[in-house]
Amino acid sequence: MQNGQLLAAIDLGSNSFRLEIGILEHGHIRRVEYLKETVRQGNGLDADRMLSKEAMERGWECLARFSERLSGFQAKFVRAVATQTLREAKNRDVFLTQAEKLLGYPIEVISGREEARLIYSGVANLLPQSEEKRLVVDIGGRSTELILGKGFKPQTMESYRVGSVKWSMKYFADGLFTRFPMDRIFGWHNWPGLAAGTIAIHDRAVMAAGARIELIFDGHAGHAALPHLTRDPLLAAGQAIVAAQSIIARNVDPLMGGVVSLTVIEGGEAQNQIPSRVTIKGTMRWLYDEAGDAIREGLQRITDGVAATCGVQGTLIISPGLGVTANSPAERDLAAAAAAAVTETRRDMRPAMTGEDFAWFLKEVPGAFVWIGNGPAEEGRDLHNARYDFNDAILPTASKFLTEVAKRALAGG
């Protein structure tokens, strides 16, 4: 293979699917792009070793997205492998037939020992050269590989059918909603700046969805006095930071709400050297899915465009987080009536762009989430501030509210 050849590897794991693209440079492969999606396909394998339709669809959707990034790759420069979940699944051929059509490349279901060999090879090539014996352990979703080796050569390899997903399903299968089944759910959040004991109810969105983002620019390092011999990722990062501010202003409907905050920049160690890599980190938040989609598309467009302009490689990684904390209509109305029966209420508060774990519950069952005022946020005593002080005097109101909600719900409200 020649210098500059792009290579791609796809790993269909039991927990996550990964796509990694590298470029061959003087006998070494340098990573230029990395995509990871938490598919949790191993969760869809039942006691009869049949893969559920939902698990298959999650995998197919992910591979369809990977296919877009692989457009133009020759098959001989792409390798896709599947591991323990598809080793076990009796109906794997059903999944693989459609998966290969969507991906556009053949998918090989490898043995446990081949998986172990590949794991050791990857680790050994990243570690400093050494002739000492090495033990490599990889704990996956449905299997764990142990490899003893020396240098770049694995000597003893074993793969065991023990993994994080498999064990969590075996020992923690009866989660909250299975152990304590419910038809609806209600909760509240303390809110500084809102009059103490006052309850605020939102029509729909209460708090925003969010995700963590990374923009990675890989260039060619060199002396700061010879910038024409480099490919400067710091220049690309600067342009991306400025361009990202246009996403909300020009690509998102002002009435939908969205925030892109870039908060960390990493790159470079010497004042007289242009670095080889710069990473920008931050978060994206939105109240409507349309806004979230627009932010994702905007970040990808900026990453690709700036990279092309500056002659560097750009990679965008978006790690999914919380969904929108959104009230269901019937439960919202019940919560509003219960609140009005015990205290003052407000229906004019805007949603917050912060996130809330209660969103996970609202994905399972309908419900409502309200704010109960903590009183004035004086001298910066707001949420997530060292000066914040919970107002114990609001607890009776909170208890009365939840009691009233329960009474009305049980009465058929």
VENPE-V50121 format. One line per field, one symbol per residue. psi: psi as a letter, one per 40 degrees, with the letter a starting at -180 (. if undefined). Layout:
psi=???
This chain:
psi=iiiehhiihhhgiddihihhhihhhfeihhheihhhhgdfdddehadefhhiddddddddddddddddeehehideehhhiibddeddhdfddddddddddddeiihhhiidddddddddddddediihieiiihhhhhadeihhhhhihbehhdhhihighidddddddefdgadeddgiidiiiiihhhiehhhehhhhidchdiiiiiiihhhhhahiiidefdeeihhddddddddddddeedddeehhdedhihhhhehhhhieieehhidihhhiaiiiididddddddddddddddddddddefihhhhhhhibiihhhiiddddddddddddeeaiiheehiiieiihdddddeddiiaihihhieahgifegiifideihhhdeeddddddddddddddddee.
